[in-house]
Amino acid sequence: MASKRKPGRPKKVIDPEIVVLNLAKRMKSKSEIAAIMGIDEGTVRGRFSESYTKGREVGKSKLRDKQLSVALAGNPALLIWLGKQYLNQAEKQIVEHDRATIDFNDFVGKPSADSPLMQDPVAVALAAMDVADMMRERNNTLPPNSNGNGNDHE
């Protein structure tokens, strides 16, 4: 008795590792990949962790390459941003307080981008004001509108 063949092409075997890798290259999250593949997110985190990590790194590399090509094509905002990210470039931070101008970078050195001060511009301004006060005290000068008796509100 001859075996019956099903009509159509044979089923294609799809390697889930390759699917995860390709989706991760497109910067899909683990939960998005799980939903697309119809599997649990924990499976993506566990069984496909290596493929996911490799795919994300390839995706980030492609994104960086594209950003660089757009920047070099003449996008000034992107050139500035990339300079700050990769070349440690920063905008000059000058704070004026009580007729004293302070270049914050000169006083404390260039703060890193992940410094808590850089995350809060108000903290930077307050720190600069404290620096101005310390410099004034060190130079034995009194702030403007001071009568010298410690009671400046008369």
N, C-alpha and C positions, 0 to 999 in steps of 0.2 A: 504494500500500500504506500503510495507516494505521500510525502508530507505536504500539507497545504501551506502555501506561503501567503502571508498577508499582503495585500496590495499596497503599493507606495514604497517610498524609500525606507531603508532601515533607520531605526532611531539613532540619533546622534548622541554620543556620550559627552556631557559637558562637565568639565573639571571645575568643581566649586572654588578651588584655590585660585584659578584663573579669573573666575567671575569676581571674587572678592578683590583680587589685585586690580582688575580693570576699573571696578567701581570706586575703589579707594584712590586710584590715580585721578579720578574726576572729583576728588575731595568730598565724596559722600561720607556722612557720619556712619558710625556702627549701627545705629538704630535704623537709618535709611537703608543700609545694605541688608539688614535683617528683614525689613519689610519687603524690599524688592525680591529677595530670594525666598521669602516665606519661611524663615527660620527664626529661632530665638536669638535675641541680641547677645546673650551669654555665649552662644555658639560662635558668633563672630569674634567676641572677645577672647574666647579660649582656643577653639580649634583652628581659627583662621587668623590668629593674632599676628603671626609672622608675615603672611600675605598682606594683611591690612597695613601694617607698619611700612613694609616695602612700597606698597602702592601710594601711601600718603607722602612718603619721601620723594618719590618720582614726581608726584603731582606738585609738590612744593617747589621742586627744582624747575619744572616747566613753567610754573607761575613766575618764579624769579627771573627766568630767561625772558619771558614775555615782558615783564616790568622793565627790565633793562633795555630791551629793544625799543619799547615805547618811550622810555626816558631819553635814550640816545637819539631818538627821532625828533626830539625837541620839546618834550613835555617838561616845563620847568618845575612844576609842583612835584612831579615824580622824581626828578633829579635831586631836588632838595631833600625829599623824604629818604631816598636811597642813601644820600650823603650822610644824613643823620644816623641811619640804621647801620651802615657798614663802614663809614669813614670817621665816626665819632665827631662829626661836625655839629655845631650847635649855634643857635642864635645868641647874640650878646644880650645878657640880662642886666639891665641898668634900672635901679630903683631910686627915685628921688624922695627924700624925706627931710623936712625942716631945712631946706636950702642946701642940703648935702647930697651930692650925687655919688652913688656907690656902684661900682661894677662888681656885682656879686661873684662873678667868675674869678676876678682877681683876688678877692678876699678869701674864698674857701676852695679855690680850684674848680675845675669843671665838674659839676655834679653829673653822675651817671644817669642815664634815661630811666633806670628802675629805682632811683633814689626816691624815698618818700616825699622829699621836698619837690621833686619834679612832678609828682602826681597831684600836688595841691598848690596852685599858684598863689593862693592866699597865704599859705605857710611860707612860701618863698618871700613874699612881700613883708610879712611879719618878721622873718629872720633877718632880712635886710635892715629893717627899722631897728632891731636889736643891735645889729652891727654898727649902725650909725650912732646909736646911743653910747655903745662901748667906746667907739672911736672918739666921740666928743668928750667923754669922761677921761679918757687917756690923755687927751690934749688939753685938759683943764679948761675946756670952754663950756659955756652955758648955752642951753638951747635959746633960740630967740624968744622974746617976751618973758624972760625969766628975771625975777628981781633978786635972785641969789640967796633968799632966806629960806628956801625949801617950800614956800607956800606960793605957788605960781597962780593961784586963783583969786588973788586980791583985786 
